[in-house]
């Protein structure tokens, strides 16, 4: 999360849409190791890069929960430029 703070993101309480704001969902496994990040698009959907595959769009951050990614453990946001 510290890496994203250097890019202007701050922690926030939810992944709901906020006009003029870009959000991230941070995922971690059962050992609290960070595993994945999804980014919210302007339309409110989320985008994820699945390993070496193409980026996908999904409705909710929880749509990509799996053993590899774990659970959403935090949200971060920053103003859109």
C-alpha positions, 0 to 999 in steps of 0.5 A: 500500500505504501507504493500506491501512497507514493502515487497519491492514493490514500486509504478509504472505507469502501469501493463505491463509486465517487465522481472524480475519484479513482479507486483500488481494491487491494487483495491479500491471502490468508498470510496477509501477503498482498496478491492482487490489485483491481482498479475501478473504472469511470463506469464503476466497474473494476479491471484486473490483470489476470497474470499473463492474460488480458485485462478483464472487467468485472462488476465487483471487486469480489468477482475475482476472489479465489485461492490465488488472490484471497480477499479484498483487505483494503480500498484506496483512492485518489482524485482523477487528473 
